[in-house]
Amino acid sequence: MEEKIMTLHPAGKKGVNILKRRYDQMAETLLGIVRKHGEITYSEMNDIAEKELDGKFDGKIPWYVVTVKLDLEARGILERIPKTSPHKLRISQ
């Protein structure tokens, strides 16, 4: 049986149980994208992740982007930049 992780939500909502290997792959991809760009919109990050993971990820990429992004925000690893529209993300300071 594969290891799972319970994700967190920045608004305190209930997280979801996902396979740890998928979480780790998605988190590594998203953090790499944000580090490379410094600041990035969610839609730009999603588009890049879809291109990078196409054929290499065995799940619905957009769903996992949202889920893991929210978890990384809840853990204080990523943060939304205040007063940006559409909202932008960066590595937490």
C-alpha positions in Angstrom: 0.0 0.0 0.0 1.4 3.4 -1.0 2.0 6.1 1.5 -0.4 9.0 1.6 -0.4 12.6 2.9 -3.3 14.7 4.3 -3.1 18.1 2.7 -3.8 21.3 4.5 -5.9 24.3 3.4 -4.9 27.9 4.2 -8.5 28.7 5.2 -8.6 25.8 7.7 -10.9 23.8 5.5 -10.6 20.0 5.4 -7.7 18.8 3.3 -7.6 15.7 1.1 -5.6 12.5 1.3 -3.4 12.0 -1.7 -0.5 9.7 -2.6 2.7 11.1 -1.2 4.6 10.4 -4.4 2.2 12.5 -6.4 2.3 15.3 -3.7 6.2 15.2 -3.7 6.4 15.3 -7.5 3.9 18.2 -7.7 5.4 20.2 -4.8 8.9 19.9 -6.3 7.6 21.0 -9.7 5.6 24.0 -8.3 8.4 25.2 -6.0 10.9 24.9 -8.9 8.6 27.0 -11.1 8.1 29.7 -8.4 11.9 29.8 -7.7 12.7 30.3 -11.3 10.1 33.1 -11.9 10.2 34.8 -8.5 6.6 35.9 -8.7 4.1 34.1 -10.8 0.3 34.1 -11.3 -1.6 30.9 -10.6 -2.6 30.5 -14.2 1.0 30.9 -15.4 2.2 28.4 -12.9 -0.6 25.9 -13.9 0.3 26.3 -17.6 4.0 25.7 -17.0 3.3 22.7 -14.7 1.0 21.1 -17.3 3.8 21.4 -19.9 6.5 20.1 -17.6 4.5 17.2 -16.3 2.7 16.1 -19.5 3.3 12.4 -19.8 5.2 12.2 -16.5 2.4 12.6 -14.0 -0.3 10.0 -13.4 -3.0 12.2 -12.2 -5.1 15.2 -13.2 -2.5 17.9 -13.3 -4.7 21.0 -12.8 -6.4 19.4 -9.7 -3.1 18.5 -8.1 -1.7 22.0 -8.9 -4.6 23.6 -6.9 -4.4 21.0 -4.1 -0.7 21.1 -3.6 -0.5 24.9 -4.0 -3.1 25.4 -1.2 -1.2 23.0 1.0 2.1 24.8 0.4 0.4 28.1 1.3 -1.1 26.5 4.5 2.4 25.3 5.5 3.9 28.8 4.9 6.1 27.7 2.1 4.3 29.7 -0.6 2.5 32.9 -0.1 0.0 35.0 -2.1 1.3 38.5 -2.8 -1.2 41.0 -1.3 -3.0 43.4 -3.6 -2.2 41.5 -6.8 -4.9 40.8 -9.4 -4.9 38.1 -10.6 -3.2 36.9 -7.4 0.5 36.2 -7.6 2.6 33.7 -5.6 6.1 33.7 -4.3 8.2 31.7 -1.9 7.4 32.8 1.6 9.9 35.3 3.1 
